[in-house]
């Protein structure tokens, strides 16, 4: 895995904690992948995320309509993560512009 994706995975974990949804996310993810595990460790989470597009870490994890939180809850969280992803992209572009001049 490249270093950039690794940094996004770390940022996504922080996002889950800041939004206070790490439990909900991992519970729904475990349910959707029919894991025999009782809890989702960070290595398993990392392996799952490595196979996904960065901006789709929430949208590709599980069916939102099948969760206790519901579609609107996860749509809101996806939107927040999507915005955070593009904030990071913009910061990277701005940094590149300032360091290349």
C-alpha positions in Angstrom: 0.0 0.0 0.0 1.3 3.4 -0.8 2.1 6.0 1.9 -0.6 8.4 0.7 -3.5 5.9 1.1 -2.1 4.9 4.4 -2.3 8.5 5.6 -5.9 8.7 4.3 -6.8 5.6 6.3 -5.3 7.1 9.4 -7.3 10.3 8.7 -10.5 8.3 8.2 -10.0 6.6 11.6 -9.7 10.0 13.2 -12.8 11.1 11.3 -14.7 8.2 12.7 -13.6 9.1 16.3 -14.3 12.8 15.8 -17.8 12.0 14.6 -18.2 9.5 17.4 -19.3 6.8 15.0 -16.4 4.2 15.2 -18.7 1.7 16.9 -21.6 2.1 14.5 -19.3 2.0 11.5 -17.4 -1.1 12.6 -20.6 -2.9 13.7 -22.3 -2.3 10.4 -19.2 -3.3 8.5 -18.8 -6.5 10.4 -22.5 -7.3 9.7 -22.1 -6.6 6.0 -19.0 -8.7 5.5 -20.5 -11.6 7.6 -17.3 -11.8 9.6 -17.0 -14.6 12.2 -15.1 -12.1 14.4 -16.9 -10.5 17.3 -15.1 -7.3 16.8 -13.2 -5.5 14.1 -9.5 -4.9 14.8 -7.7 -2.1 13.0 -5.7 -4.5 10.9 -8.9 -6.0 9.4 -10.3 -2.5 9.0 -7.2 -1.4 7.2 -7.3 -4.3 4.9 -10.9 -3.5 4.0 -10.1 0.2 3.4 -7.1 -0.6 1.3 -9.4 -2.2 -1.3 -11.7 0.8 -1.5 -11.5 4.2 -3.1 -10.6 6.8 -0.5 -13.7 9.0 -1.0 -15.9 5.8 -0.8 -14.8 4.5 2.6 -18.4 5.0 3.9 -20.5 4.6 0.8 -18.9 1.2 -0.1 -18.8 -0.2 3.4 -22.4 -1.4 3.8 -26.0 -0.9 2.8 -27.1 2.2 4.7 -30.8 1.3 4.5 -30.1 -2.0 6.4 -28.6 -0.2 9.4 -30.2 0.9 12.7 -29.0 4.5 12.0 -30.6 4.6 8.6 -29.8 6.0 5.2 -29.9 9.7 6.0 -27.5 9.3 8.9 -24.9 7.6 6.7 -25.5 10.0 3.8 -24.7 12.8 6.1 -21.5 11.1 7.4 -20.5 10.2 3.8 -21.0 13.9 2.8 -18.8 15.0 5.7 -16.1 12.5 4.8 -16.3 13.4 1.2 -15.8 17.1 2.1 -12.9 16.2 4.4 -11.3 14.2 1.6 -11.5 17.2 -0.8 -10.2 19.6 1.9 -7.1 17.4 2.1 -6.8 17.3 -1.6 -7.0 21.2 -1.8 -4.4 21.5 0.9 -2.0 19.2 -0.9 -2.5 21.2 -4.2 -1.9 24.5 -2.3 1.2 23.1 -0.6 2.5 21.9 -4.0 2.0 25.3 -5.5 3.8 27.1 -2.7 6.7 24.7 -2.7 7.2 24.6 -6.4 7.5 28.4 -6.8 
